[in-house]
Amino acid sequence: MESPELITVDAGPVGLGARSWKAGSGRPVLLVHGLSSNARLWDGVGSHLAATGHPVVAVDLRGHGTSAPVSDTNDEDDLDAPAVDATQAAARDLANVCASLGWRDPVVAGQSWGGNVVLQLAADRPDLVHGLALVDGGWLHLGDQFPTLDDAWGVLAPPRFDGMTADRLRGMLTSGHPGWEPWAIDATLANLREDDDGLVSPWLSRERHRAIVGSMLRHQPRKLYPLVRCPVLLLAAVSEQGPGRKGELLAEAAAGLAHAEVVEFRGGDHDLHAQYPERVADLIGGLA
């Protein structure tokens, strides 16, 4: 794989760490990771897209990966200022990233929560987004499942890594994802920092993680579907046990979006971009 250049992109109020493949004159592609993930999970997709002539940037959202944590309020000097909604703030950051890069009509892809973020971007800025790829996300409606944040957090809180070493976690990831290439395992490990003793802890703070879950609880993609004008691909990992609730949400999204196509990955992992980078890249490239 072609290695990306590590850059910092001006996103308005914050600078975001990013991975950049400066390729040919094809339509640019912006890649957005999910909750508590990082831009390196897109390396396989980014490399394949660059090989076909597309300039590609994969960003680390606020508080993730190489991007610094930022204040949880709109005013750092006012502790009583209203909290920033994480999903809407991330969408605004992406619009600023495109402006900083000089991109006017990119294809934008987001995975999991990142799908919800890029859907918000496409709804807010229909003039900006040429095509949208929602990778096992973008149709997430946590508010349908959980009445309160405490209820959601009780199910969705991330595991604690007390005493976990990087070597042990690598072994667990390799066993759990036998079909993944080594780079994808390394990229997943990059969700966490490693201290001098080899112990790991998440880059994303637990407090910010909870705040994002709260934002997802409030976020209602179905209200945004009518506002999205560009072609949309819904890439879904589908269980062999049947579609269940995901199938219902996919069908709702496909019906609510004006130009949508569903592509199913039977037995696929939630991180489809790490598991099937070439296929995902080909599908994203098809939107260009």
Rosetta blueprint (number, residue, H / E / L):
1 M L
2 E L
3 S L
4 P L
5 E E
6 L E
7 I E
8 T E
9 V E
10 D E
11 A L
12 G L
13 P L
14 V L
15 G E
16 L E
17 G E
18 A E
19 R E
20 S E
21 W E
22 K L
23 A L
24 G L
25 S L
26 G L
27 R L
28 P L
29 V E
30 L E
31 L E
32 V E
33 H L
34 G L
35 L L
36 S L
37 S L
38 N L
39 A H
40 R H
41 L H
42 W H
43 D H
44 G H
45 V H
46 G H
47 S H
48 H H
49 L H
50 A H
51 A H
52 T L
53 G L
54 H L
55 P L
56 V E
57 V E
58 A E
59 V E
60 D L
61 L L
62 R L
63 G L
64 H L
65 G L
66 T L
67 S L
68 A L
69 P L
70 V L
71 S L
72 D L
73 T E
74 N L
75 D L
76 E L
77 D L
78 D L
79 L L
80 D L
81 A L
82 P L
83 A E
84 V L
85 D L
86 A H
87 T H
88 Q H
89 A H
90 A H
91 A H
92 R H
93 D H
94 L H
95 A H
96 N H
97 V H
98 C H
99 A H
100 S H
101 L H
102 G L
103 W L
104 R L
105 D L
106 P L
107 V E
108 V E
109 A E
110 G E
111 Q E
112 S L
113 W H
114 G H
115 G H
116 N H
117 V H
118 V H
119 L H
120 Q H
121 L H
122 A H
123 A H
124 D H
125 R L
126 P L
127 D L
128 L L
129 V L
130 H L
131 G E
132 L E
133 A E
134 L E
135 V E
136 D L
137 G L
138 G L
139 W L
140 L L
141 H L
142 L H
143 G H
144 D H
145 Q H
146 F L
147 P L
148 T L
149 L H
150 D H
151 D H
152 A H
153 W H
154 G H
155 V H
156 L H
157 A L
158 P L
159 P L
160 R L
161 F L
162 D L
163 G L
164 M L
165 T E
166 A H
167 D H
168 R H
169 L H
170 R H
171 G H
172 M H
173 L H
174 T H
175 S H
176 G H
177 H L
178 P L
179 G L
180 W L
181 E L
182 P H
183 W H
184 A H
185 I H
186 D H
187 A H
188 T H
189 L H
190 A L
191 N L
192 L E
193 R E
194 E E
195 D L
196 D L
197 D L
198 G L
199 L E
200 V E
201 S E
202 P E
203 W L
204 L L
205 S L
206 R H
207 E H
208 R H
209 H H
210 R H
211 A H
212 I H
213 V H
214 G H
215 S H
216 M H
217 L H
218 R H
219 H L
220 Q L
221 P H
222 R H
223 K H
224 L H
225 Y H
226 P H
227 L H
228 V L
229 R L
230 C L
231 P L
232 V E
233 L E
234 L E
235 L E
236 A E
237 A E
238 V E
239 S L
240 E L
241 Q L
242 G L
243 P L
244 G H
245 R H
246 K H
247 G H
248 E H
249 L H
250 L H
251 A H
252 E H
253 A H
254 A H
255 A H
256 G H
257 L L
258 A L
259 H L
260 A E
261 E E
262 V E
263 V E
264 E E
265 F E
266 R E
267 G L
268 G L
269 D L
270 H L
271 D L
272 L H
273 H H
274 A H
275 Q H
276 Y L
277 P H
278 E H
279 R H
280 V H
281 A H
282 D H
283 L H
284 I H
285 G H
286 G H
287 L L
288 A L
